[in-house]
Every structure is written in structure tokens, then in C-alpha cells.
Amino acid sequence: MKSIHGVLAINKPPHMTSFDVCHHIKRLTKSKVGHTGTLDPDATGVLIVCVGATTKYVPFLMGQSKVYQSTLHLGTHTHSLDTSGTILDTQPITSLSFDEWNQLIMGMITTHHLSVPQVSAIKVDGERLYKQPNIDPNDIPVKAMHVYDAKLIEVTPSSITLQMHVSSGSYIRSLNVELAKRSHNLGTTSDIIRIRNGSILLDQTQDIPQSLEELNFLNPKDLFSVFPYVILDDITPILHGKIVSLDSSEPMVCVLVDDQPFAILEKVETGYRVKRGLWYENMGD
């Protein structure tokens, strides 16, 4: 069978882990695979899966920001910070108007240092956190999570629906708990949807493919649009690992060859050098 390479944008269904999706695609394509950011099992939406030679893209795509929509339910606190978890506490709801919620949400646009959910895949002492139900709360990692933008969608007497544009590695469940605290409420999350991953939108995704004919690979160029593109008259120097001079001050740029990403260059003191080659055989076919 011909080697299969490419990047898929999967609309992950609920009740399925990101690993499950990758395992299915690995069996289908008989190629190595990797994804660019875990989604909670109950969450849905954009999951970028790199197949074959494009797994070299993963480090550059994983760090891209993401946009989520979710529902924050008020008056309840659960051990997992979502509605699938065990209820630990309840309290009467403090009601806010749409404008009051909107003001609070705008106040979330900053960097937060928050504990990750206890039910999460992050490793502590070499073991997944969700496998450590008796961990000391003081040992749960605190992560920096940046909110670039936020939007209030809907307010009901017991919940709000919102969107957040966040840095890679942010936990929407933790951010929603912080928002609930600022409203003097308990809160827990449901219906998390990743509606954007980097430059890839939800409407660009496909269902999990069941056959090779259903593989709908993305244009690699679309994946690297967060980097400034450059075109070189001569790519020989970067093929030989030499430093090249560019009229740019960006920390990293993406070199295009035949309108496809060829390499990521990083800025050094004397110019730009190759950080990672992106080209692979039969690219663009």
C-alpha cells in the first residue's frame, strides 16, 4: 500500500478520547499518527490529526491558540469541574443580568494561573492525574492560561453559554470555575466544543473516516498561516543547514516552495536557520 501522509481535521464526537480517534486512524492508514491538542472525552469539535510524515508538524501546530464554546452551569461544584462528575457542593444561584455577565467575561481577558482539573490527562510524578483520585489538592499543577478574547452567547436563570479564545494548554473547565467565582457562584461545565484550532475552523472538519476514500486531507499551507510566509530565490543554503539573511524581525517564518510549506526557520543572531524541515515525498499530490 502506498504510504499515506496528510493532516485531517476531525470533528471529534462525544464519549471518545483523542487517543481513540488517533488509534482508529492509525489502524485505517497503517501509518504513524499524532494529534495537536487533547480534547476531553465528552468534548466535541476540531481535533487536528497528523498522519505519516506530517507528524513532524505536531510541535508547531500544538502550540497554536484555540477557541471553545461551552455552557457554565451555576450553583453546583463537581470533582471533575464538568457535569459528568460527582457533585461536591451546591449553593443558591446569584443571578446576574446579561450586561453584568458580559462585563465579567470581558474581565477574563488576561492571564490566569489556575489549577488544572483533577480529572485531566496531565501527568504528575509520571502518572495521569485522572488516575490519582486521592492526590493532595496542593499537588495539583497550576498552569498559566491566557484568554485572548471572550464572547457571551446566552444567559438563562441557571447557566450561561460563552466562547473563549485561549492559549494552548488552557482548561476551559478551570476558566469557567474562575468565572463562576467572580460572579459569586459555584459552577461546572458542559457542552465543550472546540470551534477553532489555530486557523482551522469547525466547518472545515470531517467525521471520523471509515475508509481510505473518506480521508479528506487539509492543504498544508493553511495550517501554517500563523507564521509569516517567505519565498527564497535559492533554497540550497537551507538544504545544507546554513544560516540565511531575511528582511524580517519575526521569531519564526515559514518558507514556501511551490506554494507549500517547506521549512520553519527561526531567528538567530546572524540571520535565520532551519528549525524543522516540513517537506515530504509526494507533498501536494
Secondary structure, DSSP 8 states (H G I E B T S, - for coil): -----EEEEEEE-TT--HHHHHHHHHHHHTS-EEESS---TT-EEEEEEEEGGGGGGHHHHHTS-EEEEEEEEESEEETTSBTTS-EEEE-------HHHHHHHHHTT-SEEEEE--SSS--EETTEEGGG-TT--GGGS-EEEEEEEEEEEEEE-SSEEEEEEEE-TT--HHHHHHHHHHHTT--EEEEEEEEEEETTEEGGG-B---SSGGG-----HHHHTTTS-EE--S--HHHHTT--B--S---SEEEEEETTEEEEEEEEETTEEEEEEE---TTTT-
